[in-house]
Structures are given as C-alpha cells and as structure tokens.
Amino acid sequence: MTSLTRLESDSLRRLEEMRKTFDKLRAERIRAEGEVERLSAELEEARKVALDEFGMDDEAAIQQLIETALTQNAKLVEEFGDALRDIETRLRQLGDER
C-alpha cells in the first residue's frame, strides 16, 4: 500500500508541474492571439493608408516608388549643389571684375 501512495504522490507532483506548464502555455497563447489581432488591425490600417496615399497597397510597388523617389532626390540634391557652385563661381567672377 505504501508504494501505491508513493506512486500516487509522484503522479500528483508531476501533474501539478504539468498544470503549471499548461497554464503558462495557455497564457502565452492568449497573449499571442491578442498580438495577432493587434498586428492584423495595424496591417489593415497600413493598407488603407497606402491606398489613400499611393492608390495601391502592393508592398513591392510601393517599395519601387520609394526607391525611385530616393534616386530622384539624390539627383536633385546633386543638381542643387552644382547650381550653388555655379553661383559661387559667378559671384567670385563679379568680385574680381570690380
């Protein structure tokens, strides 16, 4: 009878440990489900914003628009720098003529 009690005791201890693990995993699942819901809502909102701003919600197409804009901006910055250097050169020339 003692060995049965000991076996029962060990089983109860193991079940208690497993219950703690189960409760922990259940809490993690609930948090993960909440996170999925929140992120899904954020994604839907981002898609709406993309449609409003760009007329599309295709990530690859929007990325291409961004890359094109960055390239264009770099070109415009270079052109602006060239224009400033040209103005400086002309101002120096005007100063030399005096």
NUMARDREN-571804 format. One record per residue: x, y, z of N, C-alpha, C in turn; residue number from 1; residue in one letter; chain. Coordinates in Angstrom, 1 decimal, always signed. Layout:
N
<nX:X&nY:Y&nZ:Z&caX:X&caY:Y&caZ:Z&cX:X&cY:Y&cZ:Z&num:NUM&residuo:A&cadena:A>
...
REM end
This chain:
98
<nX:+0.8&nY:-1.2&nZ:+0.0&caX:+0.0&caY:+0.0&caZ:+0.0&cX:+0.9&cY:+1.3&cZ:+0.0&num:1&residuo:M&cadena:A>
<nX:+2.0&nY:+1.2&nZ:+0.6&caX:+2.9&caY:+2.4&caZ:+0.7&cX:+3.4&cY:+2.7&cZ:-0.7&num:2&residuo:T&cadena:A>
<nX:+3.8&nY:+1.7&nZ:-1.5&caX:+4.3&caY:+2.0&caZ:-2.8&cX:+3.2&cY:+2.6&cZ:-3.7&num:3&residuo:S&cadena:A>
<nX:+1.9&nY:+2.3&nZ:-3.5&caX:+0.8&caY:+2.9&caZ:-4.2&cX:+0.7&cY:+4.3&cZ:-3.8&num:4&residuo:L&cadena:A>
<nX:+0.8&nY:+4.6&nZ:-2.6&caX:+0.7&caY:+6.0&caZ:-2.1&cX:+1.9&cY:+6.8&cZ:-2.7&num:5&residuo:T&cadena:A>
<nX:+3.0&nY:+6.2&nZ:-2.6&caX:+4.2&caY:+6.9&caZ:-3.2&cX:+4.0&cY:+7.2&cZ:-4.7&num:6&residuo:R&cadena:A>
<nX:+3.5&nY:+6.2&nZ:-5.4&caX:+3.2&caY:+6.3&caZ:-6.8&cX:+2.2&cY:+7.4&cZ:-7.1&num:7&residuo:L&cadena:A>
<nX:+1.1&nY:+7.4&nZ:-6.3&caX:+0.1&caY:+8.5&caZ:-6.4&cX:+0.7&cY:+9.9&cZ:-6.1&num:8&residuo:E&cadena:A>
<nX:+1.6&nY:+9.9&nZ:-5.1&caX:+2.2&caY:+11.2&caZ:-4.7&cX:+3.1&cY:+11.7&cZ:-5.9&num:9&residuo:S&cadena:A>
<nX:+3.9&nY:+10.8&nZ:-6.4&caX:+4.7&caY:+11.2&caZ:-7.6&cX:+3.8&cY:+11.6&cZ:-8.8&num:10&residuo:D&cadena:A>
<nX:+2.8&nY:+10.9&nZ:-9.0&caX:+1.9&caY:+11.3&caZ:-10.1&cX:+1.2&cY:+12.7&cZ:-9.9&num:11&residuo:S&cadena:A>
<nX:+0.8&nY:+12.9&nZ:-8.6&caX:+0.2&caY:+14.2&caZ:-8.3&cX:+1.2&cY:+15.3&cZ:-8.5&num:12&residuo:L&cadena:A>
<nX:+2.4&nY:+15.1&nZ:-8.0&caX:+3.5&caY:+16.1&caZ:-8.2&cX:+3.8&cY:+16.4&cZ:-9.7&num:13&residuo:R&cadena:A>
<nX:+3.9&nY:+15.3&nZ:-10.5&caX:+4.1&caY:+15.5&caZ:-11.9&cX:+2.9&cY:+16.2&cZ:-12.6&num:14&residuo:R&cadena:A>
<nX:+1.7&nY:+15.9&nZ:-12.2&caX:+0.5&caY:+16.5&caZ:-12.7&cX:+0.5&cY:+18.0&cZ:-12.4&num:15&residuo:L&cadena:A>
<nX:+0.9&nY:+18.3&nZ:-11.1&caX:+1.0&caY:+19.7&caZ:-10.7&cX:+2.0&cY:+20.5&cZ:-11.5&num:16&residuo:E&cadena:A>
<nX:+3.1&nY:+19.9&nZ:-11.8&caX:+4.1&caY:+20.5&caZ:-12.6&cX:+3.6&cY:+20.7&cZ:-14.1&num:17&residuo:E&cadena:A>
<nX:+2.9&nY:+19.7&nZ:-14.6&caX:+2.4&caY:+19.8&caZ:-15.9&cX:+1.3&cY:+20.9&cZ:-16.0&num:18&residuo:M&cadena:A>
<nX:+0.5&nY:+21.0&nZ:-14.9&caX:-0.6&caY:+22.0&caZ:-14.9&cX:+0.0&cY:+23.4&cZ:-14.9&num:19&residuo:R&cadena:A>
<nX:+1.1&nY:+23.6&nZ:-14.2&caX:+1.8&caY:+24.9&caZ:-14.3&cX:+2.3&cY:+25.2&cZ:-15.7&num:20&residuo:K&cadena:A>
<nX:+2.9&nY:+24.2&nZ:-16.3&caX:+3.3&caY:+24.4&caZ:-17.7&cX:+2.2&cY:+24.7&cZ:-18.6&num:21&residuo:T&cadena:A>
<nX:+1.1&nY:+23.9&nZ:-18.5&caX:-0.1&caY:+24.1&caZ:-19.3&cX:-0.6&cY:+25.5&cZ:-19.1&num:22&residuo:F&cadena:A>
<nX:-0.8&nY:+26.0&nZ:-17.8&caX:-1.3&caY:+27.4&caZ:-17.6&cX:-0.4&cY:+28.4&cZ:-18.2&num:23&residuo:D&cadena:A>
<nX:+0.9&nY:+28.2&nZ:-18.1&caX:+1.9&caY:+29.1&caZ:-18.7&cX:+1.7&cY:+29.2&cZ:-20.2&num:24&residuo:K&cadena:A>
<nX:+1.6&nY:+28.0&nZ:-20.9&caX:+1.4&caY:+27.9&caZ:-22.3&cX:+0.1&cY:+28.5&cZ:-22.7&num:25&residuo:L&cadena:A>
<nX:-1.0&nY:+28.3&nZ:-22.0&caX:-2.3&caY:+28.9&caZ:-22.3&cX:-2.2&cY:+30.4&cZ:-22.2&num:26&residuo:R&cadena:A>
<nX:-1.5&nY:+31.0&nZ:-21.2&caX:-1.4&caY:+32.4&caZ:-21.1&cX:-0.6&cY:+33.0&cZ:-22.3&num:27&residuo:A&cadena:A>
<nX:+0.5&nY:+32.3&nZ:-22.7&caX:+1.3&caY:+32.7&caZ:-23.8&cX:+0.4&cY:+32.7&cZ:-25.1&num:28&residuo:E&cadena:A>
<nX:-0.4&nY:+31.6&nZ:-25.3&caX:-1.3&caY:+31.5&caZ:-26.4&cX:-2.3&cY:+32.7&cZ:-26.5&num:29&residuo:R&cadena:A>
<nX:-2.8&nY:+33.0&nZ:-25.3&caX:-3.8&caY:+34.2&caZ:-25.3&cX:-3.1&cY:+35.5&cZ:-25.6&num:30&residuo:I&cadena:A>
<nX:-1.9&nY:+35.7&nZ:-25.1&caX:-1.1&caY:+36.9&caZ:-25.5&cX:-0.8&cY:+36.9&cZ:-27.0&num:31&residuo:R&cadena:A>
<nX:-0.4&nY:+35.7&nZ:-27.5&caX:-0.1&caY:+35.7&caZ:-28.9&cX:-1.3&cY:+35.9&cZ:-29.8&num:32&residuo:A&cadena:A>
<nX:-2.4&nY:+35.4&nZ:-29.4&caX:-3.7&caY:+35.7&caZ:-30.2&cX:-4.0&cY:+37.2&cZ:-30.1&num:33&residuo:E&cadena:A>
<nX:-3.8&nY:+37.8&nZ:-29.0&caX:-4.1&caY:+39.2&caZ:-28.9&cX:-3.1&cY:+40.0&cZ:-29.8&num:34&residuo:G&cadena:A>
<nX:-1.9&nY:+39.6&nZ:-29.8&caX:-0.9&caY:+40.2&caZ:-30.6&cX:-1.2&cY:+40.1&cZ:-32.1&num:35&residuo:E&cadena:A>
<nX:-1.6&nY:+38.9&nZ:-32.5&caX:-2.0&caY:+38.7&caZ:-33.9&cX:-3.2&cY:+39.6&cZ:-34.3&num:36&residuo:V&cadena:A>
<nX:-4.2&nY:+39.7&nZ:-33.4&caX:-5.3&caY:+40.6&caZ:-33.7&cX:-4.8&cY:+42.0&cZ:-33.8&num:37&residuo:E&cadena:A>
<nX:-4.0&nY:+42.5&nZ:-32.9&caX:-3.5&caY:+43.9&caZ:-32.9&cX:-2.7&cY:+44.1&cZ:-34.2&num:38&residuo:R&cadena:A>
<nX:-1.8&nY:+43.2&nZ:-34.5&caX:-1.0&caY:+43.4&caZ:-35.7&cX:-1.8&cY:+43.3&cZ:-37.0&num:39&residuo:L&cadena:A>
<nX:-2.8&nY:+42.4&nZ:-37.0&caX:-3.7&caY:+42.4&caZ:-38.2&cX:-4.5&cY:+43.7&cZ:-38.4&num:40&residuo:S&cadena:A>
<nX:-4.9&nY:+44.3&nZ:-37.3&caX:-5.6&caY:+45.6&caZ:-37.4&cX:-4.6&cY:+46.7&cZ:-37.9&num:41&residuo:A&cadena:A>
<nX:-3.4&nY:+46.6&nZ:-37.4&caX:-2.4&caY:+47.6&caZ:-37.8&cX:-2.1&cY:+47.4&cZ:-39.3&num:42&residuo:E&cadena:A>
<nX:-2.0&nY:+46.2&nZ:-39.8&caX:-1.7&caY:+45.9&caZ:-41.2&cX:-2.9&cY:+46.4&cZ:-42.0&num:43&residuo:L&cadena:A>
<nX:-4.1&nY:+46.2&nZ:-41.6&caX:-5.3&caY:+46.7&caZ:-42.3&cX:-5.3&cY:+48.2&cZ:-42.4&num:44&residuo:E&cadena:A>
<nX:-4.9&nY:+48.8&nZ:-41.3&caX:-4.8&caY:+50.3&caZ:-41.3&cX:-3.7&cY:+50.8&cZ:-42.2&num:45&residuo:E&cadena:A>
<nX:-2.6&nY:+50.1&nZ:-42.2&caX:-1.5&caY:+50.5&caZ:-43.1&cX:-1.9&cY:+50.3&cZ:-44.6&num:46&residuo:A&cadena:A>
<nX:-2.6&nY:+49.3&nZ:-44.9&caX:-3.1&caY:+49.1&caZ:-46.2&cX:-4.1&cY:+50.2&cZ:-46.7&num:47&residuo:R&cadena:A>
<nX:-4.9&nY:+50.6&nZ:-45.7&caX:-5.9&caY:+51.7&caZ:-46.0&cX:-5.1&cY:+53.0&cZ:-46.3&num:48&residuo:K&cadena:A>
<nX:-4.1&nY:+53.3&nZ:-45.5&caX:-3.2&caY:+54.5&caZ:-45.6&cX:-2.5&cY:+54.4&cZ:-47.0&num:49&residuo:V&cadena:A>
<nX:-2.0&nY:+53.3&nZ:-47.3&caX:-1.3&caY:+53.1&caZ:-48.6&cX:-2.2&cY:+53.3&cZ:-49.8&num:50&residuo:A&cadena:A>
<nX:-3.4&nY:+52.8&nZ:-49.7&caX:-4.4&caY:+53.1&caZ:-50.7&cX:-4.7&cY:+54.5&cZ:-50.9&num:51&residuo:L&cadena:A>
<nX:-4.9&nY:+55.2&nZ:-49.7&caX:-5.2&caY:+56.6&caZ:-49.8&cX:-4.0&cY:+57.4&cZ:-50.3&num:52&residuo:D&cadena:A>
<nX:-2.8&nY:+57.1&nZ:-49.9&caX:-1.6&caY:+57.9&caZ:-50.2&cX:-1.1&cY:+57.5&cZ:-51.6&num:53&residuo:E&cadena:A>
<nX:-1.0&nY:+56.2&nZ:-52.0&caX:-0.4&caY:+55.8&caZ:-53.2&cX:-1.4&cY:+55.2&cZ:-54.2&num:54&residuo:F&cadena:A>
<nX:-2.6&nY:+55.0&nZ:-53.8&caX:-3.6&caY:+54.4&caZ:-54.7&cX:-3.4&cY:+52.9&cZ:-54.9&num:55&residuo:G&cadena:A>
<nX:-2.6&nY:+52.3&nZ:-54.0&caX:-2.3&caY:+50.9&caZ:-54.1&cX:-1.8&cY:+50.4&cZ:-52.7&num:56&residuo:M&cadena:A>
<nX:-1.9&nY:+49.1&nZ:-52.5&caX:-1.3&caY:+48.6&caZ:-51.3&cX:-0.3&cY:+47.5&cZ:-51.5&num:57&residuo:D&cadena:A>
<nX:+0.2&nY:+47.4&nZ:-52.8&caX:+1.2&caY:+46.4&caZ:-53.1&cX:+2.5&cY:+46.8&cZ:-52.6&num:58&residuo:D&cadena:A>
<nX:+3.1&nY:+46.1&nZ:-51.6&caX:+4.3&caY:+46.4&caZ:-51.0&cX:+5.5&cY:+46.6&cZ:-51.9&num:59&residuo:E&cadena:A>
<nX:+5.6&nY:+45.7&nZ:-52.9&caX:+6.7&caY:+45.7&caZ:-53.8&cX:+6.6&cY:+47.0&cZ:-54.7&num:60&residuo:A&cadena:A>
<nX:+5.4&nY:+47.3&nZ:-55.2&caX:+5.2&caY:+48.5&caZ:-56.0&cX:+5.5&cY:+49.8&cZ:-55.2&num:61&residuo:A&cadena:A>
<nX:+5.1&nY:+49.8&nZ:-53.9&caX:+5.4&caY:+51.0&caZ:-53.1&cX:+6.9&cY:+51.1&cZ:-52.8&num:62&residuo:I&cadena:A>
<nX:+7.5&nY:+50.0&nZ:-52.6&caX:+9.0&caY:+50.0&caZ:-52.4&cX:+9.7&cY:+50.5&cZ:-53.6&num:63&residuo:Q&cadena:A>
<nX:+9.2&nY:+50.2&nZ:-54.8&caX:+9.8&caY:+50.7&caZ:-56.0&cX:+9.6&cY:+52.2&cZ:-56.1&num:64&residuo:Q&cadena:A>
<nX:+8.4&nY:+52.7&nZ:-55.7&caX:+8.1&caY:+54.1&caZ:-55.7&cX:+9.1&cY:+54.8&cZ:-54.8&num:65&residuo:L&cadena:A>
<nX:+9.3&nY:+54.2&nZ:-53.6&caX:+10.3&caY:+54.9&caZ:-52.7&cX:+11.7&cY:+54.9&cZ:-53.2&num:66&residuo:I&cadena:A>
<nX:+12.1&nY:+53.8&nZ:-53.9&caX:+13.5&caY:+53.8&caZ:-54.4&cX:+13.6&cY:+54.8&cZ:-55.6&num:67&residuo:E&cadena:A>
<nX:+12.6&nY:+54.9&nZ:-56.4&caX:+12.6&caY:+55.9&caZ:-57.5&cX:+12.7&cY:+57.3&cZ:-56.9&num:68&residuo:T&cadena:A>
<nX:+11.9&nY:+57.6&nZ:-55.8&caX:+11.9&caY:+58.9&caZ:-55.2&cX:+13.3&cY:+59.2&cZ:-54.6&num:69&residuo:A&cadena:A>
<nX:+13.9&nY:+58.2&nZ:-54.0&caX:+15.2&caY:+58.4&caZ:-53.4&cX:+16.2&cY:+58.7&cZ:-54.5&num:70&residuo:L&cadena:A>
<nX:+16.2&nY:+58.0&nZ:-55.6&caX:+17.1&caY:+58.2&caZ:-56.7&cX:+16.9&cY:+59.6&cZ:-57.2&num:71&residuo:T&cadena:A>
<nX:+15.6&nY:+60.0&nZ:-57.4&caX:+15.3&caY:+61.4&caZ:-57.9&cX:+15.8&cY:+62.4&cZ:-56.9&num:72&residuo:Q&cadena:A>
<nX:+15.6&nY:+62.2&nZ:-55.6&caX:+16.0&caY:+63.2&caZ:-54.6&cX:+17.6&cY:+63.3&cZ:-54.7&num:73&residuo:N&cadena:A>
<nX:+18.3&nY:+62.2&nZ:-54.8&caX:+19.7&caY:+62.3&caZ:-54.9&cX:+20.2&cY:+63.1&cZ:-56.1&num:74&residuo:A&cadena:A>
<nX:+19.5&nY:+62.9&nZ:-57.2&caX:+19.8&caY:+63.6&caZ:-58.4&cX:+19.5&cY:+65.1&cZ:-58.2&num:75&residuo:K&cadena:A>
<nX:+18.4&nY:+65.5&nZ:-57.6&caX:+18.1&caY:+66.9&caZ:-57.4&cX:+19.1&cY:+67.5&cZ:-56.4&num:76&residuo:L&cadena:A>
<nX:+19.5&nY:+66.8&nZ:-55.4&caX:+20.5&caY:+67.3&caZ:-54.5&cX:+21.8&cY:+67.6&cZ:-55.2&num:77&residuo:V&cadena:A>
<nX:+22.2&nY:+66.7&nZ:-56.0&caX:+23.4&caY:+66.9&caZ:-56.8&cX:+23.3&cY:+68.1&cZ:-57.7&num:78&residuo:E&cadena:A>
<nX:+22.1&nY:+68.3&nZ:-58.4&caX:+21.9&caY:+69.4&caZ:-59.3&cX:+21.9&cY:+70.7&cZ:-58.5&num:79&residuo:E&cadena:A>
<nX:+21.3&nY:+70.7&nZ:-57.3&caX:+21.3&caY:+71.9&caZ:-56.5&cX:+22.7&cY:+72.3&cZ:-56.0&num:80&residuo:F&cadena:A>
<nX:+23.5&nY:+71.3&nZ:-55.7&caX:+24.9&caY:+71.5&caZ:-55.3&cX:+25.7&cY:+72.1&cZ:-56.5&num:81&residuo:G&cadena:A>
<nX:+25.4&nY:+71.6&nZ:-57.7&caX:+26.0&caY:+72.2&caZ:-58.9&cX:+25.6&cY:+73.6&cZ:-59.1&num:82&residuo:D&cadena:A>
<nX:+24.3&nY:+73.9&nZ:-58.9&caX:+23.8&caY:+75.3&caZ:-59.1&cX:+24.5&cY:+76.2&cZ:-58.1&num:83&residuo:A&cadena:A>
<nX:+24.6&nY:+75.8&nZ:-56.8&caX:+25.2&caY:+76.6&caZ:-55.8&cX:+26.7&cY:+76.9&cZ:-56.2&num:84&residuo:L&cadena:A>
<nX:+27.4&nY:+75.9&nZ:-56.6&caX:+28.8&caY:+76.1&caZ:-57.0&cX:+28.9&cY:+77.0&cZ:-58.2&num:85&residuo:R&cadena:A>
<nX:+28.0&nY:+76.9&nZ:-59.1&caX:+27.9&caY:+77.8&caZ:-60.3&cX:+27.7&cY:+79.3&cZ:-59.8&num:86&residuo:D&cadena:A>
<nX:+26.8&nY:+79.5&nZ:-58.9&caX:+26.5&caY:+80.8&caZ:-58.3&cX:+27.7&cY:+81.3&cZ:-57.6&num:87&residuo:I&cadena:A>
<nX:+28.4&nY:+80.5&nZ:-56.8&caX:+29.6&caY:+81.0&caZ:-56.1&cX:+30.7&cY:+81.4&cZ:-57.1&num:88&residuo:E&cadena:A>
<nX:+30.8&nY:+80.6&nZ:-58.2&caX:+31.8&caY:+80.9&caZ:-59.2&cX:+31.5&cY:+82.3&cZ:-59.8&num:89&residuo:T&cadena:A>
<nX:+30.3&nY:+82.5&nZ:-60.2&caX:+29.9&caY:+83.7&caZ:-60.8&cX:+30.0&cY:+84.9&cZ:-59.9&num:90&residuo:R&cadena:A>
<nX:+29.7&nY:+84.7&nZ:-58.6&caX:+29.9&caY:+85.8&caZ:-57.6&cX:+31.4&cY:+86.2&cZ:-57.5&num:91&residuo:L&cadena:A>
<nX:+32.2&nY:+85.2&nZ:-57.5&caX:+33.7&caY:+85.4&caZ:-57.4&cX:+34.2&cY:+86.2&cZ:-58.6&num:92&residuo:R&cadena:A>
<nX:+33.6&nY:+85.8&nZ:-59.8&caX:+34.0&caY:+86.5&caZ:-61.0&cX:+33.5&cY:+87.9&cZ:-61.0&num:93&residuo:Q&cadena:A>
<nX:+32.4&nY:+88.2&nZ:-60.5&caX:+31.9&caY:+89.5&caZ:-60.4&cX:+32.8&cY:+90.3&cZ:-59.4&num:94&residuo:L&cadena:A>
<nX:+33.2&nY:+89.7&nZ:-58.3&caX:+34.0&caY:+90.4&caZ:-57.3&cX:+35.4&cY:+90.7&cZ:-57.9&num:95&residuo:G&cadena:A>
<nX:+35.9&nY:+89.8&nZ:-58.8&caX:+37.2&caY:+90.0&caZ:-59.4&cX:+37.1&cY:+91.1&cZ:-60.4&num:96&residuo:D&cadena:A>
<nX:+36.0&nY:+91.3&nZ:-61.1&caX:+35.8&caY:+92.4&caZ:-62.1&cX:+35.8&cY:+93.8&cZ:-61.5&num:97&residuo:E&cadena:A>
<nX:+35.5&nY:+93.9&nZ:-60.2&caX:+35.5&caY:+95.2&caZ:-59.6&cX:+36.8&cY:+95.7&cZ:-59.3&num:98&residuo:R&cadena:A>
REM end
